[in-house]
Amino acid sequence: MIKRLFRFLASATLLLVGSSLTSVIACSCLGPGPPCQAYWNSEVVFTGRALSVARVEVDWEGQKIPRRLFRFKLEKSFRGNSDALIDVLTGLGGGDCGYDFELGVDYLVYGATVTGKPWVGTSICSRTQTVANAREDLEFLRALPSSPAGARIFGTALKFTVNFGNRRLGAPGAR
């Protein structure tokens, strides 16, 4: 009797949950890489203060998806948009990659433009962060305008030598 009741409750629960599900969008991302990579992979990079937020719905593959639209007061543009006010679209958080901006806080925002849309998109998958935590990024970004023509390389160089007994790879006389 108890087994039957348990099976019935389990089946009813699965039926209710299964019938109420619609498509689900979940967040999955790789790290954004170092500041130089994030800069070159972003169309818009700026510092600014989050002034306001509104909940909006955007069309995504035929579905209306809830999002948050933050308005920022531009402090400094490093790349792309240089309008005094910039709208930044992000998810709601909790699994949709939305960045949890706080109003009145200064941020370094890495974003992407969307053709035909007046806003910039960003997420937790980017290097977007508070200005207070962006020392490494800001050092890189502030050095860009004063850098001479050419390239900058960041990282560590290592040299490996392979020794095959008495013969060293690349050594004179090696066969």
MDAnalysis code that builds the backbone (N, CA, C; Angstrom):
import MDAnalysis as mda
import numpy as np

u = mda.Universe.empty(525, n_residues=175, atom_resindex=np.repeat(np.arange(175), 3), trajectory=True)
u.add_TopologyAttr("name", ["N", "CA", "C"] * 175)
u.add_TopologyAttr("resid", np.arange(1, 176))
u.add_TopologyAttr("resname", ["MET", "ILE", "LYS", "ARG", "LEU", "PHE", "ARG", "PHE", "LEU", "ALA", "SER", "ALA", "THR", "LEU", "LEU", "LEU", "VAL", "GLY", "SER", "SER", "LEU", "THR", "SER", "VAL", "ILE", "ALA", "CYS", "SER", "CYS", "LEU", "GLY", "PRO", "GLY", "PRO", "PRO", "CYS", "GLN", "ALA", "TYR", "TRP", "ASN", "SER", "GLU", "VAL", "VAL", "PHE", "THR", "GLY", "ARG", "ALA", "LEU", "SER", "VAL", "ALA", "ARG", "VAL", "GLU", "VAL", "ASP", "TRP", "GLU", "GLY", "GLN", "LYS", "ILE", "PRO", "ARG", "ARG", "LEU", "PHE", "ARG", "PHE", "LYS", "LEU", "GLU", "LYS", "SER", "PHE", "ARG", "GLY", "ASN", "SER", "ASP", "ALA", "LEU", "ILE", "ASP", "VAL", "LEU", "THR", "GLY", "LEU", "GLY", "GLY", "GLY", "ASP", "CYS", "GLY", "TYR", "ASP", "PHE", "GLU", "LEU", "GLY", "VAL", "ASP", "TYR", "LEU", "VAL", "TYR", "GLY", "ALA", "THR", "VAL", "THR", "GLY", "LYS", "PRO", "TRP", "VAL", "GLY", "THR", "SER", "ILE", "CYS", "SER", "ARG", "THR", "GLN", "THR", "VAL", "ALA", "ASN", "ALA", "ARG", "GLU", "ASP", "LEU", "GLU", "PHE", "LEU", "ARG", "ALA", "LEU", "PRO", "SER", "SER", "PRO", "ALA", "GLY", "ALA", "ARG", "ILE", "PHE", "GLY", "THR", "ALA", "LEU", "LYS", "PHE", "THR", "VAL", "ASN", "PHE", "GLY", "ASN", "ARG", "ARG", "LEU", "GLY", "ALA", "PRO", "GLY", "ALA", "ARG"])
u.atoms.positions = np.array([
    [0.815, -1.194, 0.000],
    [0.000, 0.000, 0.000],
    [0.864, 1.266, 0.000],
    [1.882, 1.293, 0.872],
    [2.761, 2.459, 0.944],
    [3.564, 2.588, -0.341],
    [4.001, 1.470, -0.920],
    [4.751, 1.515, -2.174],
    [3.895, 2.097, -3.296],
    [2.618, 1.694, -3.345],
    [1.715, 2.221, -4.372],
    [1.525, 3.730, -4.219],
    [1.354, 4.164, -2.980],
    [1.174, 5.592, -2.716],
    [2.434, 6.366, -3.119],
    [3.598, 5.826, -2.774],
    [4.863, 6.474, -3.135],
    [5.016, 6.557, -4.658],
    [4.717, 5.466, -5.381],
    [4.807, 5.461, -6.841],
    [3.844, 6.483, -7.447],
    [2.635, 6.536, -6.911],
    [1.646, 7.494, -7.410],
    [2.126, 8.928, -7.217],
    [2.634, 9.256, -6.015],
    [3.118, 10.612, -5.752],
    [4.326, 10.960, -6.626],
    [5.235, 10.020, -6.789],
    [6.407, 10.258, -7.629],
    [5.991, 10.474, -9.082],
    [5.077, 9.640, -9.588],
    [4.594, 9.788, -10.964],
    [3.869, 11.113, -11.156],
    [3.030, 11.489, -10.205],
    [2.289, 12.750, -10.300],
    [3.243, 13.942, -10.291],
    [4.266, 13.874, -9.445],
    [5.251, 14.960, -9.375],
    [5.992, 15.092, -10.702],
    [6.457, 13.971, -11.258],
    [7.155, 14.011, -12.544],
    [6.250, 14.530, -13.655],
    [4.997, 14.124, -13.646],
    [4.054, 14.587, -14.662],
    [3.835, 16.090, -14.558],
    [3.662, 16.600, -13.351],
    [3.452, 18.038, -13.171],
    [4.684, 18.840, -13.564],
    [5.844, 18.401, -13.124],
    [7.078, 19.108, -13.443],
    [7.347, 19.039, -14.935],
    [7.218, 17.872, -15.526],
    [7.472, 17.700, -16.949],
    [6.537, 18.493, -17.824],
    [5.277, 18.601, -17.446],
    [4.319, 19.330, -18.278],
    [4.457, 20.840, -18.139],
    [5.095, 21.310, -17.080],
    [5.227, 22.751, -16.883],
    [6.541, 23.301, -17.421],
    [7.422, 22.427, -17.903],
    [8.712, 22.888, -18.408],
    [8.573, 23.485, -19.796],
    [9.247, 24.589, -19.991],
    [9.428, 25.146, -21.325],
    [10.920, 25.089, -21.578],
    [11.374, 25.645, -22.665],
    [12.811, 25.589, -22.933],
    [13.576, 26.362, -21.862],
    [14.741, 25.863, -21.545],
    [15.563, 26.447, -20.497],
    [16.884, 26.889, -21.107],
    [17.338, 28.063, -20.727],
    [18.618, 28.572, -21.184],
    [19.536, 28.624, -19.967],
    [20.672, 27.959, -20.057],
    [21.603, 27.930, -18.929],
    [22.930, 28.554, -19.333],
    [23.665, 29.006, -18.344],
    [24.939, 29.677, -18.582],
    [26.082, 28.666, -18.577],
    [26.919, 28.758, -19.581],
    [28.128, 27.951, -19.648],
    [29.155, 28.759, -20.424],
    [30.279, 29.061, -19.798],
    [31.270, 29.869, -20.494],
    [32.676, 29.520, -20.032],
    [33.618, 29.806, -20.902],
    [35.028, 29.681, -20.559],
    [35.472, 30.994, -19.941],
    [36.612, 30.992, -19.313],
    [37.152, 32.238, -18.782],
    [37.420, 33.221, -19.910],
    [37.378, 34.527, -19.626],
    [37.545, 35.528, -20.676],
    [38.985, 35.749, -21.114],
    [39.934, 35.111, -20.464],
    [41.334, 35.299, -20.823],
    [41.903, 36.547, -20.180],
    [43.143, 36.877, -20.519],
    [43.803, 38.053, -19.937],
    [43.201, 39.345, -20.508],
    [43.540, 40.489, -19.906],
    [42.972, 41.766, -20.368],
    [43.170, 42.035, -21.857],
    [44.344, 41.701, -22.410],
    [44.580, 41.986, -23.832],
    [43.638, 41.176, -24.714],
    [43.387, 39.935, -24.367],
    [42.470, 39.096, -25.138],
    [41.041, 39.613, -25.013],
    [40.634, 39.957, -23.791],
    [39.281, 40.470, -23.581],
    [39.071, 41.769, -24.347],
    [40.081, 42.635, -24.369],
    [39.981, 43.904, -25.087],
    [39.755, 43.666, -26.583],
    [40.581, 42.835, -27.193],
    [40.476, 42.613, -28.636],
    [39.253, 41.796, -29.009],
    [38.685, 41.053, -28.079],
    [37.468, 40.280, -28.347],
    [36.192, 41.070, -28.075],
    [36.308, 42.274, -27.555],
    [35.144, 43.099, -27.230],
    [35.043, 44.276, -28.192],
    [33.817, 44.609, -28.545],
    [33.604, 45.750, -29.435],
    [33.508, 47.057, -28.662],
    [33.127, 46.960, -27.389],
    [32.966, 48.137, -26.529],
    [33.644, 47.844, -25.196],
    [34.514, 48.771, -24.759],
    [35.160, 48.668, -23.447],
    [35.134, 50.063, -22.832],
    [34.566, 50.178, -21.632],
    [34.476, 51.495, -20.998],
    [34.386, 51.366, -19.488],
    [34.659, 52.471, -18.803],
    [34.360, 52.563, -17.379],
    [33.189, 53.521, -17.239],
    [32.337, 53.219, -16.279],
    [31.179, 54.069, -16.052],
    [30.435, 53.647, -14.809],
    [29.487, 54.496, -14.407],
    [28.693, 54.260, -13.201],
    [27.295, 53.788, -13.580],
    [26.843, 52.713, -12.927],
    [25.492, 52.193, -13.145],
    [24.488, 53.158, -12.500],
    [23.616, 53.752, -13.339],
    [22.676, 54.767, -12.859],
    [21.273, 54.228, -12.594],
    [20.783, 53.368, -13.499],
    [19.416, 52.877, -13.366],
    [19.300, 51.507, -14.011],
    [18.189, 50.835, -13.725],
    [17.943, 49.518, -14.301],
    [16.452, 49.381, -14.623],
    [16.164, 48.682, -15.709],
    [14.789, 48.386, -16.097],
    [14.728, 46.929, -16.546],
    [13.630, 46.294, -16.254],
    [13.427, 44.926, -16.728],
    [12.777, 45.007, -18.103],
    [13.365, 44.301, -19.072],
    [12.868, 44.319, -20.446],
    [12.766, 42.883, -20.954],
    [12.062, 42.717, -22.073],
    [12.019, 41.425, -22.750],
    [12.610, 41.602, -24.132],
    [13.504, 40.694, -24.508],
    [14.106, 40.749, -25.832],
    [13.724, 39.485, -26.595],
    [13.629, 39.617, -27.901],
    [13.286, 38.485, -28.741],
    [14.544, 37.673, -29.001],
    [14.513, 36.405, -28.648],
    [15.641, 35.503, -28.857],
    [15.109, 34.230, -29.478],
    [15.411, 34.033, -30.751],
    [14.962, 32.857, -31.503],
    [13.456, 32.644, -31.357],
    [12.699, 33.734, -31.487],
    [11.242, 33.651, -31.455],
    [10.617, 33.636, -30.075],
    [11.415, 33.694, -29.039],
    [10.884, 33.707, -27.674],
    [11.204, 35.039, -27.014],
    [10.317, 35.467, -26.138],
    [10.563, 36.671, -25.354],
    [11.329, 36.255, -24.099],
    [12.546, 36.784, -23.965],
    [13.426, 36.429, -22.850],
    [13.561, 37.645, -21.928],
    [13.288, 37.484, -20.628],
    [13.451, 38.623, -19.705],
    [14.923, 38.931, -19.473],
    [15.235, 40.212, -19.471],
    [16.592, 40.694, -19.255],
    [16.543, 41.966, -18.431],
    [17.725, 42.438, -18.009],
    [17.837, 43.723, -17.319],
    [18.639, 44.671, -18.206],
    [18.172, 45.907, -18.290],
    [18.834, 46.933, -19.075],
    [19.322, 48.006, -18.115],
    [20.646, 48.105, -17.980],
    [21.268, 49.079, -17.086],
    [21.711, 50.292, -17.888],
    [21.487, 51.460, -17.339],
    [21.992, 52.685, -17.966],
    [23.237, 53.114, -17.205],
    [24.311, 53.384, -17.963],
    [25.598, 53.792, -17.396],
    [25.933, 55.208, -17.826],
    [26.544, 55.942, -16.920],
    [27.136, 57.240, -17.248],
    [28.592, 56.953, -17.580],
    [28.979, 57.268, -18.816],
    [30.332, 56.982, -19.283],
    [31.355, 57.833, -18.546],
    [32.395, 57.180, -18.047],
    [33.535, 57.893, -17.478],
    [34.650, 57.963, -18.516],
    [35.047, 56.787, -19.060],
    [36.113, 56.746, -20.074],
    [35.842, 55.598, -21.031],
    [35.919, 55.911, -22.322],
    [35.771, 54.885, -23.347],
    [37.163, 54.445, -23.799],
    [37.408, 53.141, -23.763],
    [38.669, 52.583, -24.235],
    [38.509, 52.006, -25.641],
    [37.266, 51.672, -25.992],
    [37.009, 51.090, -27.309],
    [35.521, 51.217, -27.616],
    [35.201, 51.590, -28.838],
    [33.816, 51.619, -29.281],
    [33.054, 52.842, -28.813],
    [31.849, 52.628, -28.348],
    [30.887, 53.674, -27.994],
    [31.468, 54.738, -27.068],
    [31.232, 56.016, -27.408],
    [31.695, 57.103, -26.546],
    [30.554, 58.046, -26.181],
    [29.305, 57.560, -26.274],
    [28.154, 58.363, -25.866],
    [28.219, 58.618, -24.363],
    [27.639, 59.729, -23.928],
    [27.653, 60.078, -22.500],
    [26.892, 59.054, -21.662],
    [25.832, 58.480, -22.231],
    [25.049, 57.442, -21.559],
    [25.056, 56.190, -22.425],
    [25.303, 55.045, -21.798],
    [25.355, 53.767, -22.521],
    [24.415, 52.786, -21.836],
    [23.541, 52.154, -22.627],
    [22.645, 51.123, -22.105],
    [23.314, 49.766, -22.263],
    [23.313, 48.982, -21.177],
    [23.962, 47.672, -21.156],
    [22.925, 46.616, -20.801],
    [22.758, 45.645, -21.686],
    [21.809, 44.555, -21.489],
    [22.531, 43.361, -20.893],
    [21.915, 42.753, -19.899],
    [22.471, 41.541, -19.291],
    [21.319, 40.680, -18.796],
    [21.621, 39.448, -18.449],
    [20.592, 38.539, -17.962],
    [20.139, 38.890, -16.556],
    [19.205, 38.084, -16.064],
    [18.663, 38.303, -14.720],
    [19.557, 37.705, -13.643],
    [20.481, 36.845, -14.033],
    [21.320, 36.137, -13.063],
    [20.695, 34.790, -12.741],
    [21.367, 34.034, -11.905],
    [20.808, 32.743, -11.510],
    [20.826, 31.714, -12.625],
    [21.856, 31.696, -13.452],
    [21.986, 30.665, -14.469],
    [21.910, 31.158, -15.890],
    [21.604, 32.428, -16.111],
    [21.523, 32.930, -17.487],
    [22.702, 33.833, -17.843],
    [23.758, 33.796, -17.065],
    [25.002, 34.544, -17.291],
    [24.874, 36.043, -17.034],
    [23.773, 36.485, -16.463],
    [23.583, 37.906, -16.206],
    [24.556, 38.432, -15.162],
    [25.104, 39.625, -15.439],
    [26.015, 40.269, -14.493],
    [25.178, 41.042, -13.485],
    [25.501, 40.931, -12.214],
    [24.720, 41.555, -11.154],
    [25.275, 42.937, -10.809],
    [25.004, 43.916, -11.684],
    [25.453, 45.288, -11.436],
    [24.713, 45.876, -10.240],
    [25.413, 46.719, -9.479],
    [24.792, 47.456, -8.379],
    [24.748, 48.930, -8.758],
    [23.608, 49.565, -8.541],
    [23.459, 50.975, -8.888],
    [24.392, 51.821, -8.035],
    [24.962, 52.861, -8.659],
    [25.869, 53.767, -7.960],
    [27.309, 53.300, -7.892],
    [27.614, 52.140, -8.461],
    [28.966, 51.576, -8.425],
    [29.620, 51.770, -9.795],
    [30.929, 52.024, -9.791],
    [31.693, 52.192, -11.030],
    [32.195, 50.839, -11.525],
    [32.056, 50.612, -12.834],
    [32.421, 49.341, -13.441],
    [33.316, 49.546, -14.654],
    [34.114, 48.531, -14.936],
    [34.801, 48.394, -16.214],
    [33.964, 47.370, -16.977],
    [33.406, 47.779, -18.110],
    [32.488, 46.925, -18.860],
    [33.119, 46.531, -20.190],
    [33.137, 45.229, -20.450],
    [33.510, 44.677, -21.747],
    [32.207, 44.218, -22.389],
    [31.896, 44.726, -23.585],
    [30.618, 44.393, -24.182],
    [30.682, 44.150, -25.670],
    [29.538, 43.702, -26.184],
    [29.378, 43.440, -27.606],
    [28.167, 44.201, -28.113],
    [28.275, 44.729, -29.316],
    [27.139, 45.408, -29.930],
    [26.299, 44.381, -30.683],
    [25.038, 44.716, -30.896],
    [24.143, 43.882, -31.681],
    [23.570, 44.766, -32.776],
    [23.738, 44.351, -34.017],
    [23.292, 45.152, -35.151],
    [21.820, 45.532, -34.994],
    [21.561, 46.821, -35.131],
    [20.192, 47.314, -35.063],
    [19.662, 47.533, -33.663],
    [20.457, 47.282, -32.650],
    [20.021, 47.473, -31.265],
    [20.790, 48.630, -30.647],
    [20.134, 49.413, -29.789],
    [20.801, 50.579, -29.195],
    [21.628, 50.260, -27.959],
    [21.683, 49.006, -27.563],
    [22.377, 48.644, -26.338],
    [23.601, 47.778, -26.608],
    [24.401, 47.631, -25.561],
    [25.590, 46.783, -25.553],
    [25.277, 45.602, -24.644],
    [25.665, 44.411, -25.028],
    [25.427, 43.230, -24.196],
    [26.674, 42.813, -23.445],
    [26.491, 42.351, -22.207],
    [27.610, 41.806, -21.437],
    [27.101, 40.705, -20.523],
    [28.026, 39.980, -19.903],
    [27.656, 38.863, -19.033],
    [28.789, 38.562, -18.057],
    [28.554, 37.583, -17.210],
    [29.590, 37.148, -16.272],
    [30.720, 36.425, -16.995],
    [30.533, 36.097, -18.269],
    [31.563, 35.420, -19.046],
    [32.631, 36.389, -19.555],
    [32.399, 37.671, -19.409],
    [33.377, 38.676, -19.835],
    [34.243, 39.074, -18.639],
    [35.181, 39.979, -18.867],
    [36.009, 40.499, -17.772],
    [35.363, 41.706, -17.104],
    [34.076, 41.947, -17.359],
    [33.361, 43.037, -16.704],
    [33.496, 42.866, -15.196],
    [33.816, 43.968, -14.513],
    [34.024, 43.921, -13.064],
    [33.994, 45.336, -12.504],
    [33.960, 45.433, -11.185],
    [33.999, 46.759, -10.574],
    [35.354, 47.394, -10.848],
    [35.375, 48.714, -10.940],
    [36.637, 49.427, -11.147],
    [37.589, 49.131, -9.995],
    [37.044, 48.992, -8.792],
    [37.880, 48.711, -7.620],
    [38.656, 47.404, -7.762],
    [38.146, 46.454, -8.548],
    [38.803, 45.156, -8.726],
    [39.506, 45.014, -10.078],
    [39.598, 46.087, -10.846],
    [40.074, 46.001, -12.224],
    [41.486, 46.548, -12.423],
    [42.326, 46.497, -11.416],
    [43.668, 47.084, -11.508],
    [44.445, 46.572, -12.721],
    [44.538, 45.248, -12.885],
    [45.314, 44.667, -13.985],
    [44.763, 45.129, -15.343],
    [43.454, 45.101, -15.493],
    [42.827, 45.508, -16.751],
    [43.080, 46.985, -17.032],
    [42.895, 47.830, -16.032],
    [43.054, 49.268, -16.233],
    [44.505, 49.639, -16.540],
    [45.467, 48.938, -15.945],
    [46.874, 49.176, -16.285],
    [47.108, 48.884, -17.764],
    [46.579, 47.779, -18.233],
    [46.720, 47.427, -19.644],
    [46.030, 48.461, -20.538],
    [44.776, 48.789, -20.227],
    [43.996, 49.706, -21.057],
    [44.592, 51.106, -21.100],
    [45.083, 51.592, -19.971],
    [45.661, 52.938, -19.926],
    [46.995, 53.004, -20.653],
    [47.669, 51.875, -20.801],
    [48.948, 51.842, -21.510],
    [48.762, 51.810, -23.023],
    [47.586, 51.434, -23.505],
    [47.364, 51.311, -24.950],
    [47.627, 52.593, -25.730],
    [47.035, 53.733, -25.342],
    [47.234, 54.936, -26.160],
    [48.686, 55.405, -26.217],
    [49.470, 55.124, -25.184],
    [50.850, 55.601, -25.153],
    [51.838, 54.576, -25.698],
    [51.348, 53.413, -26.081],
    [52.238, 52.380, -26.596],
    [52.729, 52.747, -27.989],
    [54.013, 52.496, -28.277],
    [54.516, 52.748, -29.632],
    [53.937, 51.723, -30.594],
    [54.046, 51.998, -31.890],
    [53.572, 51.053, -32.893],
    [54.299, 49.727, -32.720],
    [53.597, 48.648, -32.943],
    [54.185, 47.330, -32.782],
    [53.321, 46.486, -31.886],
    [53.888, 45.463, -31.340],
    [53.117, 44.527, -30.532],
    [53.654, 44.467, -29.116],
    [52.770, 44.087, -28.201],
    [53.167, 43.822, -26.825],
    [52.896, 42.354, -26.562],
    [53.824, 41.700, -25.914],
    [53.663, 40.281, -25.607],
    [53.662, 40.129, -24.095],
    [52.672, 39.417, -23.593],
    [52.568, 39.138, -22.166],
    [52.730, 37.647, -21.967],
    [53.392, 37.245, -20.900],
    [53.498, 35.825, -20.600],
    [54.882, 35.448, -20.130],
    [55.151, 34.163, -20.169],
    [56.424, 33.620, -19.722],
    [57.050, 32.828, -20.853],
    [58.325, 33.030, -21.111],
    [59.048, 32.274, -22.133],
    [59.875, 31.196, -21.442],
    [59.769, 29.990, -21.941],
    [60.523, 28.862, -21.400],
    [61.361, 28.238, -22.501],
    [62.548, 27.739, -22.151],
    [63.397, 27.053, -23.109],
    [63.544, 25.610, -22.652],
    [63.293, 24.683, -23.577],
    [63.421, 23.276, -23.274],
    [64.526, 22.691, -24.144],
    [65.376, 21.886, -23.542],
    [66.424, 21.193, -24.278],
    [66.177, 19.704, -24.125],
    [66.171, 18.993, -25.235],
    [65.954, 17.554, -25.205],
    [67.303, 16.875, -25.390],
    [67.663, 15.979, -24.487],
    [68.944, 15.285, -24.523],
    [68.693, 13.811, -24.817],
    [69.199, 13.337, -25.979],
    [69.062, 11.943, -26.354],
    [70.408, 11.259, -26.139],
    [70.720, 10.931, -24.901],
    [71.994, 10.298, -24.591],
    [73.117, 11.280, -24.821],
    [74.008, 10.958, -25.770],
    [75.136, 11.830, -26.080],
    [74.782, 12.890, -27.112],
    [73.597, 12.792, -27.706],
    [73.212, 13.748, -28.749],
    [72.142, 14.695, -28.214],
    [72.351, 15.952, -28.453],
    [71.357, 16.957, -28.076],
    [70.658, 17.413, -29.340],
    [69.375, 17.514, -29.288],
    [68.596, 17.934, -30.431],
    [69.013, 19.338, -30.852],
    [69.432, 19.494, -32.078],
    [69.815, 20.792, -32.598],
    [71.272, 21.159, -32.348],
    [72.019, 20.319, -31.653],
    [73.430, 20.613, -31.379],
    [74.268, 20.366, -32.620],
    [75.372, 21.123, -32.802],
    [76.240, 20.910, -33.975],
    [76.735, 19.469, -34.004],
    [76.726, 18.891, -35.177],
    [77.201, 17.528, -35.343],
    [76.146, 16.473, -35.044],
    [74.979, 16.871, -34.646],
    [73.920, 15.880, -34.358],
    [73.394, 15.298, -35.656],
    [73.111, 14.018, -35.650],
    [72.586, 13.373, -36.860],
    [71.145, 13.034, -36.710],
])
